[in-house]
């Protein structure tokens, strides 16, 4: 039988592992206008972004950012799948990658796996 802590951890698990990102600047383009957002979390499926630019669930737009390895540049189309308003001047959205290349998925996956291994060994 699971303890309350184990049960809570089980409920909070997501289908794909994610890794918090300190500050990852993301350039989005909507209606030929560029806006900046900051990624708070990255996973194989997408990003959690914070932006002062309003985005609606269902909107699709191109994004561009460089992964924390400072080598891999990501250009892909994202779709807003959820949003929240923190009450400040920015809002948070969850976006999923629609056309991320297999090569970049491997790079992101390796980066997340490396971080997970560090957590296990510490």
Buried (B, 14 or more C-beta within 10 A) or exposed (E): EEEEEEEEEEEEEEEEBBBEBEEBEBEBEBEEEEBEBBBBBBBBBBBBBBBEBEBEEEBEBBBBBEBBEEEBEBEBBBBBEEBEEEEEEBBBBBBBBEEBEEEBEEBBBEBBEEBEEEEEEE
